[in-house]
Amino acid sequence: MTKKYKRFCINCGKTGLSKEELFEGLCFDCYQEKNPLIILKKQPIIHLCKNCLAIKTKKDWINTDQLNFYEKADKLLNEDAQTYFKIAPDITAEIRLDKSSGIQDLLQHNTINFEINYNGKVHNLFEINEIQIHSAKIKLDICENCKGYKSEVSKSKIRIIAKKRNITESEIEEIIRLFKNSANIYKDPNLYILSPILSKTELIFRVSSIDFARNIANQLKSKFGAVIRESIKFVDREKSKTKKQDLNILIRLLPFFPGDVIKYNNNLYYIISIHENNVNCFDFKAKEIKKFKSKQIINGERYLLKSKLEKFIITAIYKDEIQIMDLKTYQTFEIEIKNQPHLIKINEGTEINGFREGENLYLIPFIIEGSDVKNE
């Protein structure tokens, strides 16, 4: 009977290996260390238009926007994967950009991280599924379409800012979607949009139509309760020898969202809803719902985020008072019913949001629909 001998790795000395578990005298770990399955040959470079987020390829510029940038960038990087990496036979690899920083930060930095996930079988024996982290270089440029912007054409600039806060990624996506949908409806072959110049605090669009710019501004006013200010200046352009007008529209997004608590005129308000240029609030002092115009309340300060509200539960209801308990600290409070006329249709076990400020306890209206609204 033939005796089977066990072998060892000539590099690390690992013993008890079969013939199939050795590769050129090495165990799999040592073999992979000396013969990497993925080797970075050169750092990827993403040439990006700083105006419209188009990506430059060897042949042309590929149009992208806030909604599909990562999808298209990943596709282009994967198409050129062999240019950047040496990949072993029978190994498949996929590149994915890091999306955690968001588009706004992308234009502020000269690199972006990405991961390359590679998998397959080595010598038809060992299954591999691993990830490496690398970075790509960002080079900002201006694409041909944006270079083709004609200064002699009447133009409008739309500048969108948020009062005392950054513009959120979801707001940016919604605004860009609004521009795209409106452009499709507008159906003007001469309409062009240079969009957008981004930073954490503002968006800047340039469009060729004053009517289109005003239409966009009104939609933003309706959707976000934004405050709008526009100015027109007449300029003589040397090439055309005619006087044309430039429209500048400043759109200020409110510093708060529905569900936030704000401080305005030394009083606390809970933001119920924002529609067009109306902001419905609950006045904690007067214990009633009030309506403000956006331009009135835009200077209100964000006092407490919706996510920071505390949760309470009604534990008992008596003739003259309500007992509630803080669900985090289990501390109980007794409140006179006459001081909380807004707490309607409540029962024992009802959960309600609120917050504390010193000795004061503020509770959010449990039911607000159908309540009387007072205009301010």
Legacy VTK file of the C-alpha trace (Angstrom):
# vtk DataFile Version 3.0
C-alpha trace
ASCII
DATASET POLYDATA
POINTS 376 float
0.000 0.000 0.000
1.414 3.368 -1.066
1.881 5.823 1.793
0.573 9.370 1.209
2.950 12.079 2.368
1.796 15.478 3.564
3.707 18.493 2.301
4.620 21.916 3.696
4.897 25.517 2.433
8.499 26.446 1.668
7.818 30.077 2.634
5.877 30.036 5.906
6.419 26.396 6.903
2.730 25.534 7.102
2.435 21.722 7.239
-0.165 19.077 6.514
-0.801 20.262 2.955
-1.786 18.019 0.068
-0.211 18.266 -3.366
-3.293 20.129 -4.654
-2.978 22.720 -1.876
0.506 23.800 -2.949
1.226 26.248 -5.760
4.856 26.355 -6.828
5.739 25.021 -3.371
3.669 27.693 -1.590
0.454 27.538 0.409
-2.398 29.556 -1.016
-1.887 32.589 1.272
1.819 32.854 0.435
1.151 32.263 -3.258
-1.437 35.042 -3.337
0.924 37.388 -1.483
3.670 36.808 -4.060
1.241 36.688 -7.015
-1.535 39.256 -6.366
-4.748 38.666 -8.285
-5.300 42.413 -8.700
-2.491 44.947 -9.189
-3.065 48.700 -9.579
-1.075 49.825 -12.631
-1.988 53.515 -12.524
-4.394 55.772 -10.675
-7.676 56.361 -12.541
-8.395 59.961 -13.519
-11.947 61.271 -13.870
-12.148 64.392 -16.048
-15.267 66.197 -14.857
-17.043 69.282 -16.183
-17.455 71.608 -13.223
-20.553 73.174 -14.775
-22.718 70.197 -15.757
-20.939 67.086 -14.342
-20.242 65.653 -17.811
-17.426 63.060 -17.817
-14.702 63.156 -20.458
-13.809 59.930 -22.272
-11.148 59.298 -24.922
-13.632 60.193 -27.651
-16.226 62.543 -26.207
-17.994 63.987 -23.183
-20.703 61.850 -21.556
-23.571 63.873 -20.093
-24.503 63.128 -16.478
-26.395 64.852 -13.694
-27.000 64.556 -9.962
-29.332 61.598 -10.437
-27.173 59.335 -12.629
-23.586 60.538 -12.156
-22.376 57.585 -10.085
-24.072 55.033 -12.329
-22.401 56.411 -15.470
-19.036 57.014 -13.785
-18.952 53.418 -12.484
-19.751 52.126 -15.969
-16.932 54.131 -17.585
-14.396 53.048 -14.952
-15.341 49.395 -15.400
-14.989 49.674 -19.173
-11.395 50.865 -18.638
-10.612 48.530 -15.719
-7.849 46.742 -17.659
-6.158 50.110 -18.207
-5.865 50.737 -14.480
-5.481 47.199 -13.114
-3.636 44.013 -13.967
-6.236 41.312 -13.345
-5.347 37.617 -13.087
-7.000 35.104 -15.471
-10.382 33.692 -14.398
-10.892 36.671 -12.065
-13.750 39.120 -12.591
-13.672 42.590 -11.070
-16.174 45.411 -10.527
-15.382 49.032 -9.609
-17.773 51.086 -7.474
-17.220 54.713 -6.480
-17.726 55.756 -2.870
-21.061 57.607 -2.750
-20.926 58.574 0.919
-19.503 62.068 0.413
-22.185 63.209 -2.041
-21.954 65.222 -5.253
-21.467 68.558 -3.470
-18.225 67.385 -1.868
-17.026 65.815 -5.104
-16.301 69.197 -6.688
-14.452 70.396 -3.592
-11.834 67.619 -3.560
-9.301 66.303 -6.053
-9.792 62.605 -5.250
-12.623 60.153 -4.673
-12.335 56.692 -3.154
-13.582 53.578 -4.891
-13.622 49.874 -4.183
-12.814 47.080 -6.606
-14.550 43.817 -5.808
-12.921 40.789 -7.407
-13.920 37.148 -7.350
-13.308 33.838 -9.095
-11.431 30.553 -8.719
-7.664 30.198 -8.407
-6.347 27.049 -10.105
-9.978 25.848 -10.132
-9.655 25.144 -6.421
-9.971 28.172 -4.157
-12.957 30.539 -4.333
-11.984 34.208 -3.966
-14.283 37.143 -3.152
-12.343 40.146 -1.872
-12.349 43.962 -1.962
-9.553 46.512 -2.339
-9.919 50.247 -1.669
-8.214 52.763 -3.972
-8.698 56.392 -4.995
-9.294 58.085 -8.338
-8.082 61.572 -9.188
-10.639 64.265 -10.061
-9.673 66.821 -12.707
-12.142 69.649 -13.245
-12.609 71.036 -16.738
-15.313 72.608 -18.898
-17.015 70.443 -21.520
-17.547 71.536 -25.114
-21.241 72.241 -24.576
-20.503 74.580 -21.695
-17.710 76.252 -23.660
-20.264 76.858 -26.396
-22.308 79.103 -24.149
-22.917 82.282 -26.190
-22.544 85.491 -24.244
-24.524 87.506 -26.776
-27.720 85.629 -25.969
-30.021 87.061 -23.316
-29.547 84.886 -20.261
-30.866 84.314 -16.777
-29.000 83.251 -13.687
-30.856 81.360 -10.984
-29.023 81.255 -7.667
-30.478 78.985 -5.007
-29.291 79.269 -1.420
-30.514 77.928 1.909
-30.863 80.313 4.824
-28.446 79.433 7.654
-27.915 75.825 6.525
-26.531 73.681 3.711
-28.660 72.524 0.812
-29.435 68.833 1.296
-28.738 66.112 -1.268
-32.460 65.325 -1.511
-33.226 68.985 -2.245
-30.562 69.052 -4.973
-31.992 65.917 -6.585
-35.518 67.349 -6.443
-34.430 70.693 -7.924
-32.528 69.048 -10.794
-35.474 66.758 -11.487
-37.720 69.835 -11.603
-35.402 71.521 -14.135
-35.321 68.424 -16.360
-39.080 67.857 -16.282
-39.775 71.530 -16.938
-37.343 71.598 -19.876
-39.122 68.600 -21.426
-42.491 70.326 -21.089
-41.139 73.671 -22.317
-40.061 72.108 -25.637
-38.052 75.065 -26.862
-35.261 73.900 -29.221
-33.290 77.045 -28.395
-33.458 76.510 -24.638
-30.183 75.607 -22.989
-29.350 75.076 -19.343
-25.879 75.185 -17.853
-26.470 73.278 -14.675
-25.436 73.414 -11.983
-22.455 75.033 -10.341
-22.438 73.364 -6.952
-21.241 74.088 -3.474
-22.510 73.138 -0.043
-24.373 76.403 0.298
-25.680 77.242 -3.172
-26.738 76.041 -6.618
-26.282 78.235 -9.672
-28.076 77.585 -12.960
-27.799 79.620 -16.158
-30.605 79.367 -18.689
-31.306 81.051 -22.016
-34.940 81.956 -21.352
-36.218 84.547 -18.900
-39.722 83.042 -19.030
-38.346 79.592 -18.246
-36.307 80.995 -15.340
-39.380 82.664 -13.843
-41.416 79.498 -14.299
-38.772 77.512 -12.409
-38.685 80.118 -9.638
-42.458 79.920 -9.182
-42.318 76.131 -8.993
-39.619 76.291 -6.329
-41.694 78.820 -4.435
-44.683 76.483 -4.557
-42.777 73.340 -3.600
-40.360 74.641 -0.969
-41.998 77.862 0.208
-38.907 79.642 -1.096
-38.509 83.412 -0.967
-37.733 84.917 -4.382
-36.053 88.144 -5.371
-35.257 89.094 -8.951
-33.363 91.892 -10.613
-32.954 92.830 -14.258
-30.123 94.760 -15.809
-29.924 95.977 -19.387
-26.563 95.599 -21.075
-25.095 96.554 -24.444
-23.333 93.653 -26.084
-20.623 94.671 -28.506
-21.204 91.853 -30.968
-24.915 92.350 -31.480
-24.945 96.140 -30.952
-28.357 95.736 -29.308
-29.485 96.219 -25.762
-30.488 92.965 -24.086
-31.516 92.077 -20.587
-30.023 89.757 -18.016
-32.252 88.380 -15.274
-30.857 87.409 -11.887
-33.133 85.422 -9.604
-32.170 84.765 -5.999
-34.129 81.910 -4.442
-33.782 81.498 -0.689
-34.870 78.163 0.740
-36.286 78.279 4.241
-33.906 77.392 7.098
-36.236 74.687 8.426
-38.422 71.738 7.406
-41.862 70.468 8.453
-41.523 68.769 11.825
-38.818 71.152 13.081
-39.207 73.545 15.998
-38.107 77.126 15.324
-37.600 80.272 17.354
-39.158 83.387 15.862
-39.683 86.719 17.634
-38.591 85.053 20.899
-41.376 82.496 20.609
-41.254 78.774 19.797
-43.203 77.319 16.872
-43.645 73.808 15.531
-43.582 73.701 11.697
-46.645 71.774 10.524
-46.478 72.292 6.762
-44.977 74.465 4.031
-46.937 75.143 0.847
-46.301 77.822 -1.750
-45.377 80.865 0.337
-47.370 79.824 3.406
-45.916 78.221 6.534
-48.378 76.659 8.980
-47.048 76.583 12.548
-48.218 75.642 15.998
-47.631 78.466 18.471
-46.605 76.867 21.780
-47.344 80.032 23.735
-50.815 80.741 22.352
-51.592 76.996 21.946
-53.008 77.587 18.472
-52.103 77.104 14.825
-50.931 80.154 12.894
-50.070 80.835 9.270
-47.085 82.953 8.242
-45.843 84.102 4.868
-42.436 82.652 3.987
-40.830 86.078 3.753
-42.076 86.849 7.283
-40.673 83.787 8.976
-37.530 83.122 6.910
-35.469 84.775 9.648
-36.685 82.246 12.197
-33.919 80.138 13.732
-33.966 76.362 13.642
-34.305 75.547 17.336
-34.816 71.766 17.317
-34.672 69.220 14.503
-37.585 66.869 13.957
-35.292 63.925 14.723
-34.440 65.387 18.148
-38.020 65.501 19.448
-38.689 63.332 22.488
-41.482 60.776 22.820
-44.040 60.768 25.618
-47.038 58.573 26.425
-50.344 59.455 28.086
-50.446 57.304 31.232
-53.610 58.668 32.865
-56.402 61.153 32.157
-58.211 62.792 35.058
-60.910 65.432 35.229
-58.564 68.391 35.429
-55.172 67.031 34.419
-53.248 64.611 32.236
-50.380 62.433 33.393
-47.674 61.716 30.822
-44.395 59.803 30.947
-41.107 60.418 29.136
-40.450 57.164 27.246
-36.682 57.637 27.522
-36.251 58.602 31.187
-39.601 57.217 32.473
-40.116 60.471 34.357
-43.793 61.398 34.782
-45.449 64.815 34.597
-48.893 66.139 35.500
-50.344 68.781 33.185
-53.517 70.786 33.693
-55.945 70.119 30.862
-56.955 73.775 30.648
-53.356 74.618 29.701
-53.292 72.110 26.821
-56.436 72.804 24.732
-54.671 71.510 21.605
-54.461 67.950 22.944
-57.721 66.653 21.525
-58.944 63.098 21.082
-56.256 61.597 23.286
-56.558 58.403 25.280
-54.479 56.549 27.808
-51.635 54.902 25.907
-51.508 57.608 23.235
-47.924 58.462 22.244
-47.095 62.098 21.571
-43.964 64.041 20.585
-42.560 66.970 22.504
-39.498 68.424 24.181
-38.396 70.042 27.405
-36.724 73.399 27.943
-35.730 73.885 31.556
-38.865 73.488 33.648
-41.154 73.871 30.636
-42.660 70.940 28.749
-43.845 71.477 25.165
-46.150 68.944 23.510
-46.838 68.743 19.772
-50.517 68.779 18.737
-51.743 65.213 18.373
-54.384 66.126 15.795
-53.958 69.278 13.738
-56.107 68.662 10.662
-59.288 70.681 10.598
-58.083 73.042 13.305
-58.644 76.756 12.961
-55.669 78.579 11.467
-54.957 82.191 12.331
-53.117 84.352 9.810
-50.260 86.483 11.063
LINES 1 377
376 0 1 2 3 4 5 6 7 8 9 10 11 12 13 14 15 16 17 18 19 20 21 22 23 24 25 26 27 28 29 30 31 32 33 34 35 36 37 38 39 40 41 42 43 44 45 46 47 48 49 50 51 52 53 54 55 56 57 58 59 60 61 62 63 64 65 66 67 68 69 70 71 72 73 74 75 76 77 78 79 80 81 82 83 84 85 86 87 88 89 90 91 92 93 94 95 96 97 98 99 100 101 102 103 104 105 106 107 108 109 110 111 112 113 114 115 116 117 118 119 120 121 122 123 124 125 126 127 128 129 130 131 132 133 134 135 136 137 138 139 140 141 142 143 144 145 146 147 148 149 150 151 152 153 154 155 156 157 158 159 160 161 162 163 164 165 166 167 168 169 170 171 172 173 174 175 176 177 178 179 180 181 182 183 184 185 186 187 188 189 190 191 192 193 194 195 196 197 198 199 200 201 202 203 204 205 206 207 208 209 210 211 212 213 214 215 216 217 218 219 220 221 222 223 224 225 226 227 228 229 230 231 232 233 234 235 236 237 238 239 240 241 242 243 244 245 246 247 248 249 250 251 252 253 254 255 256 257 258 259 260 261 262 263 264 265 266 267 268 269 270 271 272 273 274 275 276 277 278 279 280 281 282 283 284 285 286 287 288 289 290 291 292 293 294 295 296 297 298 299 300 301 302 303 304 305 306 307 308 309 310 311 312 313 314 315 316 317 318 319 320 321 322 323 324 325 326 327 328 329 330 331 332 333 334 335 336 337 338 339 340 341 342 343 344 345 346 347 348 349 350 351 352 353 354 355 356 357 358 359 360 361 362 363 364 365 366 367 368 369 370 371 372 373 374 375
